[in-house]
Structures are given as structure tokens and as C-alpha cells.
């Protein structure tokens, strides 16, 4: 960091010399790790470029359909581009998905029937899925449970590893299991994200026992962090959000589902209705943003990942426990920081908000957010509301008070936001 930048941070943001010293040490430690990420970014950029070229995308695909949206060539071609990128049969990419949870819900409701069992092999799924499955107080409001879909869960081992022995035992003894749910990212847990090699082993284990079971992967926060995606290693179905990695910070909304055609088609009937599926749905003039965001996504995802890695090292030097550590292999863009202190957690999130380009003046506070059982604090001063590929931090207000940082359209912004947040945590000023 040059002298002028340091002086600006001290003068304009009250960053202390101590915090800048921590940064100097951290950036030196992470420099070799960053070099390894460039080859992954390059490969994924080539993959996206080739998919756009192979489908002969032209300006005419930046359509602005209305009404039913029949024959929207931009929408239909984008589905094919995604299918190429994910090396699978089919994809459904739509601005009509309101978030990643909606896309996941459509995939689950579209492919599970009364009497089927959904098996989560990564412990409790992300909080917003609980109402979908029917494992919280809202289980009677249109949940899978209300429709007679059963649920089983296999927790991680004591060492936070996938319990393959239990997976084998449960599947062998329950013929009703229709779908295995695999959550790639950490969610609001204290565990590492799943590597593609681990996802591959889970799928292989399941398929050896019953090849008809659908292996579904919640791919949120994981796109373009590896040279392979879950569909490259046998996943039947995946889903994610366009305001996370794969939207490149430009997609204004939406989500995607990709995988085997029959499962994607079933999911499309839940997004719209049976008999129509993905044939309808006007795109409101957002197609250019969806294409351009996808093109930028490999680069933006790596900028966010570099920010997470730097955050891990900075917070570790400052004395906080982090997961993963800066030199651990990663499979998503999320960085968890354990504060063991409610006020420090809140101050960290407030610092991220104050370091945002949008709504930097706002004071984020814990609140009863829909879909969550605990109060949640969310720092997200973003150009796209709720965009998790832009620098943000959120946390459920519960012990041991863990903050989850993700995003950063540029590495420079991510590091500045992190320094502001750490200064706020270490300051006596509230």
C-alpha cells in the first residue's frame, strides 16, 4: 500500500497505525496464495468465453420481451450457455427467481413427491431452507412436509467431516430416499465449504447404492472457485443465485437451475406451472446484464475470494479465530470470523456497512428477518440490493457470534472495507 493511500485512510477513515501494520503483515503472507488463484480465474474465463461463442451470442440476444415472453431468444440462448458452462444437459436461468432460496425451492418441490424422503448429508441446511423443508415453526405454510415429503439429516462427524458410513447405512435401509441434498457452502455453520472432490465422493457413494437417487447440490457462493463444478463430477441438479458469484455483480436479480434435463424441466413447472415451464416468462430488458455479468463472473469471483483470504489473515493476526484460514483450500467465497462477543460482531458488520459505496451512512442493526429463526444483522451497501457478490457481512445474533463476510467487486474495495471494520472492532467508540 503506497504512502498516499495510508495517509488517506488515516485522515478520512480514522484507520489506526496498528491496523495498517496488521494489513502490511497480512498482505505479505497472502501474496503467494493469490498467485494460485489466477490460473483458476483464467480457465473459467476461457470456459465462459467459449460457451458464449459456441452458442453464437449476438446483440440480438439482448432482448426485451413482454407479456408471455414466447420465443425470447435471449432467454433461451442463455439457458444453453449455462448448460455448456456446467457441462450438463439443461439449464433454467431466470430473473423471476427472487433469490437463491427460491431457485433451490423450485428444484426441490419440482422433483419431490408425497412419500419421498429428502436426505441432507451436510447437517442442517441454510436457515432459509427450513421453512421450505418444514423443520421450523412455519412448517405448515406450504412446506414440503405439508405435502407429505419426509426429511432426514446426517450431521458431520465430530471432526467436521462428511459421515460416509452413516450415508451408506441410511440409504441402504430407506428405499423412500428420493433426493440427497448437498450444501457446498458453509451457510451459518462453523465448517469448511465442501471441495469438489468431496462432493464427487458423496455422489459416487450414493449412486453405488441407488443410481436413481437425485444428487442435488446447493451451489450458492461456489461458482468459478474451482476449475470444476458439481455437475462435472456427477451432480444431477444444482441451483444458485445470480446476485452471487455467477451474476458478476451486474445481474440485477434472478437465479438458475442446471443439470439433467428431466430434473430441470420438473423444476421449471414449479417456477411457472405444468405444461408451460420455461416456455414463458418475459425478461423485462435484463438480458444484456445477465450475459455481461456472466462474462465478468470468473474475474469478480476471484476478486471476492482474494478479499476473503485477506480478511482471514488480517482477523487472525488481530487475535480472532477464523475459518477457513488464509492458506486453506477453498470452495466458496465466504469467510467466517468468530468473535465470541455480540458487540464486536455488530461493530464488525457496522464497519463493513460504513465502508460501502452505497448507504455508507446507514447503521445496520439486528432485526427479525423473514426466513430466519434468530435475529440477523446484515451489512450490504450494494448497487444491487442484497447482492452477496458485493462486499457484505451478515450474522445470526446467536452464540458464538460468528460473522460471515463475502463478496467484493474489486479487491481494493474489499480490503478497505475490512480495514474499516477491524478499526471499528478495535476502537472503544461504539
C-alpha positions in Angstrom: 0.0 0.0 0.0 1.6 3.3 -1.0 2.1 6.2 1.4 -0.7 8.3 -0.1 -3.2 5.6 0.4 -2.2 5.1 4.0 -2.4 8.8 4.7 -5.9 8.9 3.1 -7.1 6.0 5.2 -5.8 7.6 8.4 -7.3 11.0 7.5 -10.6 10.1 6.0 -11.5 6.8 7.8 -9.5 7.1 11.1 -7.7 3.8 10.4 -5.1 3.4 13.1 -1.4 2.7 12.5 -1.9 -0.6 14.4 -4.5 -1.7 11.8 -2.3 -0.7 8.9 0.6 -2.6 10.4 -1.6 -5.7 10.6 -2.5 -5.2 6.9 1.2 -4.9 5.9 1.9 -8.3 7.6 -1.3 -9.9 6.2 -0.8 -8.8 2.5 2.8 -10.2 2.6 1.5 -13.5 3.9 -1.2 -14.0 1.3 0.7 -12.9 -1.8 1.7 -16.5 -2.7 -1.8 -17.8 -2.2 -3.1 -15.1 -4.6 -0.9 -16.3 -7.4 -2.5 -19.8 -7.3 -6.0 -18.2 -7.9 -5.0 -16.6 -11.2 -4.8 -19.9 -13.1 -8.3 -20.8 -11.9 -9.7 -17.5 -13.0 -8.1 -17.8 -16.4 -9.5 -21.2 -17.0 -13.0 -20.2 -16.0 -12.8 -17.1 -18.2 -11.9 -19.2 -21.1 -14.8 -21.6 -20.3 -17.3 -18.8 -20.3 -15.9 -17.1 -23.4 -16.1 -20.4 -25.3 -19.7 -21.1 -24.2 -20.8 -17.6 -25.4 -19.0 -18.2 -28.7 -20.3 -21.7 -29.2 -23.9 -20.5 -28.8 -23.2 -17.6 -31.3 -24.4 -15.0 -28.9 -25.1 -11.7 -30.7 -26.5 -8.3 -29.8 -29.9 -9.6 -30.9 -29.9 -11.8 -27.9 -30.2 -8.8 -25.6 -33.9 -8.9 -26.0 -36.7 -7.0 -24.2 -39.7 -9.3 -24.3 -43.1 -8.6 -22.7 -46.2 -10.4 -21.7 -45.9 -14.2 -22.1 -42.4 -14.0 -23.4 -42.8 -16.6 -26.0 -39.8 -17.0 -28.3 -37.5 -14.9 -26.2 -34.2 -15.9 -28.0 -32.0 -14.2 -25.4 -33.6 -16.1 -22.6 -33.5 -19.5 -24.3 -29.9 -19.0 -25.5 -28.7 -18.1 -22.1 -30.1 -21.4 -20.8 -27.9 -23.1 -23.4 -24.8 -21.1 -22.4 -25.2 -22.1 -18.8 -25.7 -25.7 -19.7 -22.4 -25.6 -21.6 -20.6 -23.9 -18.7 -21.9 -26.5 -16.3 -21.3 -29.4 -18.7 -24.8 -30.6 -18.3 -28.0 -31.3 -20.4 -30.1 -28.3 -19.5 -30.4 -25.1 -17.5 -33.1 -22.7 -16.4 -31.8 -19.1 -15.9 -34.5 -16.6 -15.0 -34.9 -13.1 -13.5 -38.1 -14.5 -12.0 -36.3 -16.3 -9.2 -36.3 -13.8 -6.4 -33.2 -15.3 -4.7 -31.1 -18.5 -4.4 -33.6 -20.0 -1.9 -36.4 -19.6 -4.5 -34.3 -21.5 -7.1 -33.5 -24.2 -4.6 -37.1 -24.5 -3.5 -38.3 -24.9 -7.1 -35.7 -27.6 -7.6 -36.9 -29.5 -4.5 -40.6 -29.0 -5.0 -40.3 -29.9 -8.7 -38.7 -33.3 -8.0 -40.0 -34.5 -4.7 -43.4 -36.2 -4.3 -45.6 -37.2 -1.3 -43.9 -40.2 0.4 -40.4 -39.3 -0.9 -37.6 -38.6 1.6 -35.1 -35.8 1.2 -31.8 -36.6 2.9 -29.4 -33.8 3.9 -25.9 -35.2 4.2 -24.3 -31.9 5.4 -26.2 -31.4 8.6 -28.8 -28.7 8.9 -29.3 -26.8 5.6 -29.1 -23.0 5.4 -31.6 -21.2 7.6 -33.9 -20.0 4.8 -34.5 -23.6 3.7 -36.0 -24.7 7.0 -39.4 -23.3 6.1 -39.2 -24.9 2.6 -38.5 -28.3 4.1 -40.8 -27.9 7.1 -38.4 -28.2 10.0 -39.2 -24.9 11.8 -42.3 -23.2 13.2 -43.5 -22.3 9.7 -43.7 -26.0 8.7 -47.4 -25.8 7.9 -47.2 -23.0 5.4 -46.9 -24.8 2.1 -43.7 -26.7 3.1 -42.5 -30.0 1.7 -43.6 -31.6 5.0 -47.2 -30.3 4.5 -47.2 -32.1 1.1 -46.1 -35.3 2.7 -42.3 -35.2 1.8 -40.2 -36.6 4.6 -36.9 -35.3 5.8 -33.8 -36.9 7.2 -30.5 -35.4 8.2 -26.9 -36.7 8.6 -24.7 -34.4 10.7 -21.0 -34.0 10.2 -18.6 -36.1 12.3 -17.0 -34.7 15.4 -14.1 -33.7 13.3 -16.4 -31.8 10.9 -16.1 -34.4 8.1 -18.8 -36.0 5.9 -20.1 -39.2 7.6 -19.8 -41.6 4.7 -20.5 -44.6 6.9 -23.8 -43.2 8.0 -24.7 -42.1 4.5 -24.3 -45.7 3.3 -26.3 -47.1 6.2 -29.2 -44.7 5.9 -29.6 -45.1 2.1 -29.3 -48.9 2.2 -32.1 -49.0 4.8 -34.5 -46.5 3.4 -35.9 -47.0 0.0 -38.0 -43.9 0.2 -35.0 -41.6 -0.2 -35.5 -39.7 -3.5 -33.1 -36.8 -3.2 -29.8 -36.2 -1.4 -29.2 -32.6 -0.6 -25.6 -31.4 -0.6 -24.8 -27.9 0.6 -21.5 -26.8 -0.9 -21.1 -23.6 1.2 -20.9 -23.2 4.9 -24.2 -21.4 5.4 -24.4 -20.2 9.0 -22.2 -23.0 10.3 -18.7 -23.3 11.5 -17.2 -25.7 8.9 -15.3 -25.5 5.8 -17.1 -25.5 2.4 -17.2 -28.8 0.5 -14.4 -29.3 -2.0 -15.5 -30.6 -5.4 -13.6 -33.8 -4.7 -15.7 -34.3 -1.5 -18.9 -33.7 -3.5 -17.8 -36.2 -6.0 -17.2 -38.8 -3.3 -20.7 -38.2 -1.8 -22.3 -38.6 -5.3 -20.3 -41.8 -6.0 -21.2 -43.2 -2.6 -24.9 -42.5 -3.2 -25.0 -43.8 -6.8 -23.3 -47.0 -6.0 -26.1 -47.9 -3.6 -29.0 -46.4 -5.7 -28.3 -44.8 -9.0 -31.9 -43.4 -9.1 -31.5 -41.1 -6.2 -31.2 -37.4 -7.3 -28.0 -35.8 -6.1 -28.8 -32.1 -5.7 -26.1 -29.5 -4.8 -26.8 -26.1 -3.4 -24.1 -24.3 -5.4 -24.5 -20.8 -3.9 -21.3 -18.9 -3.4 -19.3 -21.7 -5.1 -19.3 -20.9 -8.9 -15.9 -20.4 -10.5 -13.9 -21.0 -7.4 -12.6 -24.3 -8.8 -11.9 -25.5 -12.4 -14.8 -27.9 -11.9 -18.4 -27.6 -10.9 -20.6 -30.2 -9.2 -22.2 -31.2 -12.5 -18.7 -32.1 -13.8 -18.5 -34.8 -11.1 -21.9 -36.3 -11.4 -24.4 -34.0 -9.7 -27.9 -34.4 -11.2 -29.1 -31.0 -10.3 -27.6 -27.7 -9.0 -29.1 -24.3 -8.2 -27.8 -20.9 -7.3 -28.3 -17.1 -7.3 -27.5 -14.6 -9.9 -26.7 -11.9 -7.3 -23.9 -14.1 -6.0 -20.8 -15.3 -8.0 -22.3 -16.1 -11.3 -24.1 -12.8 -11.9 -20.7 -10.9 -11.8 -22.2 -8.1 -9.8 -24.2 -6.8 -12.8 -27.2 -9.2 -12.9 -30.0 -7.2 -11.2 -31.8 -10.3 -9.8 -32.5 -13.9 -10.6 -31.3 -17.5 -10.1 -30.5 -20.6 -12.1 -31.1 -24.4 -12.0 -28.9 -26.7 -14.1 -28.4 -30.4 -14.6 -30.2 -33.3 -16.2 -33.0 -32.3 -18.5 -35.8 -34.2 -16.8 -35.0 -32.7 -13.4 -34.6 -29.2 -14.7 -37.9 -29.5 -16.5 -39.7 -30.7 -13.4 -38.3 -27.6 -11.6 -39.5 -25.3 -14.3 -43.0 -26.5 -13.7 -42.7 -25.1 -10.1 -41.3 -21.8 -11.3 -44.4 -21.4 -13.6 -46.9 -24.2 -14.0 -47.1 -27.7 -15.5 -47.4 -27.6 -19.3 -45.7 -24.2 -19.6 -42.4 -24.5 -17.6 -39.6 -22.5 -19.1 -41.5 -21.7 -22.3 -43.0 -18.5 -20.8 -41.5 -15.6 -18.9 -40.7 -12.2 -20.3 -37.3 -10.8 -19.4 -38.0 -7.1 -18.9 -34.9 -5.9 -20.7 -32.4 -7.5 -18.3 -30.7 -10.0 -20.7 -27.7 -7.8 -21.5 -27.0 -7.6 -17.8 -27.3 -11.3 -17.3 -24.9 -12.0 -20.2 -22.4 -9.4 -19.3 -22.5 -10.3 -15.6 -21.8 -13.9 -16.5 -18.8 -12.9 -18.7 -17.3 -10.9 -15.8 -18.1 -13.5 -13.2 -14.8 -15.5 -13.2 -12.9 -12.3 -12.6 -15.3 -10.9 -10.0 -15.5 -14.2 -8.1 -11.7 -14.2 -7.7 -11.7 -10.6 -6.5 -14.1 -11.6 -3.8 -12.1 -14.7 -2.9 -9.0 -12.6 -2.5 -10.8 -10.3 -0.2 -12.0 -13.3 1.9 -8.4 -14.6 2.1 -7.0 -11.3 3.2 -9.8 -10.9 5.7 -8.9 -14.3 7.2 -5.3 -13.3 7.7 -6.0 -9.8 9.0 -8.5 -11.0 11.5 -6.3 -13.9 12.6 -3.4 -11.6 13.2 -5.7 -9.3 15.2 -6.5 -12.3 17.5 -9.7 -13.7 16.2 -10.5 -17.3 15.2 -11.3 -17.7 11.5 -12.5 -20.4 9.2 -11.1 -21.2 6.8 -7.6 -19.9 7.4 -5.9 -17.8 4.8 -3.8 -20.7 3.3 -6.6 -23.3 3.4 -8.0 -24.6 0.1 -11.4 -23.0 -0.6 -14.6 -23.9 -2.4 -16.7 -20.8 -1.8 -16.2 -17.0 -1.2 -17.3 -17.0 2.4 -15.1 -16.1 5.4 -16.3 -16.8 8.9 -14.9 -14.9 11.9 -15.7 -16.0 15.4 -16.0 -13.0 17.8 -17.4 -14.7 20.9 -18.8 -11.3 21.7 -22.1 -9.8 20.5 -20.9 -6.2 20.4 -17.7 -6.9 18.5 -19.8 -8.9 15.9 -22.2 -6.0 15.5 -19.4 -3.4 15.2 -17.7 -5.5 12.5 -20.8 -5.6 10.4 -21.4 -1.8 11.0 -17.8 -1.2 9.8 -18.4 -3.1 6.6 -21.6 -1.0 6.1 -19.6 2.2 6.7 -17.0 1.0 4.1 -19.7 0.5 1.4 -20.1 2.7 -1.7 -23.9 2.8 -1.2 -25.7 3.6 2.1 -22.4 4.0 3.9 -24.1 6.4 6.3 -26.6 3.8 7.4 -26.4 2.0 10.7 -27.2 -1.7 10.2 -28.9 -3.3 13.2 -30.1 -6.8 14.1 -33.7 -7.5 13.1 -36.3 -10.2 12.7 -35.5 -11.0 9.0 -38.1 -13.2 7.2 -36.9 -16.8 6.8 -34.6 -16.8 9.9 -35.3 -18.1 13.4 -32.8 -15.7 15.0 -32.3 -12.0 14.6 -29.9 -11.3 11.8 -27.6 -8.3 11.1 -26.7 -7.6 7.5 -24.2 -5.1 6.2 -24.8 -4.7 2.5 -24.3 -1.3 1.0 -24.6 -2.6 -2.6 -25.5 -1.4 -6.0 -27.8 -4.4 -6.2 -30.0 -4.9 -3.1 -28.8 -7.9 -1.2 -26.1 -8.8 -3.6 -23.7 -11.2 -1.9 -21.0 -10.9 -4.6 -20.6 -7.2 -3.5 -18.8 -6.7 -0.2 -21.2 -7.7 2.6 -21.2 -9.3 6.0 -24.1 -10.9 7.9 -24.6 -12.9 11.0 -27.3 -14.5 13.1 -27.3 -13.0 16.6 -26.5 -16.2 18.5 -23.5 -17.6 20.2 -20.6 -17.9 19.5 -21.3 -14.7 17.4 -19.8 -15.6 14.1 -19.8 -13.1 11.2 -19.8 -14.2 7.6 -18.1 -12.0 5.2 -18.4 -12.4 1.4 -18.1 -10.5 -1.8 -16.1 -7.6 -3.2 -16.4 -6.4 -6.8 -12.8 -5.3 -6.5 -10.1 -6.5 -4.2 -9.2 -2.9 -3.4 -12.7 -2.2 -2.0 -12.8 -5.4 -0.1 -9.5 -4.7 1.7 -10.6 -1.1 2.6 -13.9 -2.3 3.9 -12.2 -4.9 6.1 -9.7 -2.4 7.5 -12.6 0.0 8.4 -14.4 -2.9 10.0 -11.4 -4.1 12.1 -10.8 -0.5 13.2 -14.3 -0.3 14.4 -14.0 -3.6 16.3 -10.7 -2.5 18.0 -11.9 1.0 18.8 -13.6 1.9 22.0 -16.0 4.1 20.1 -19.4 2.5 19.5 
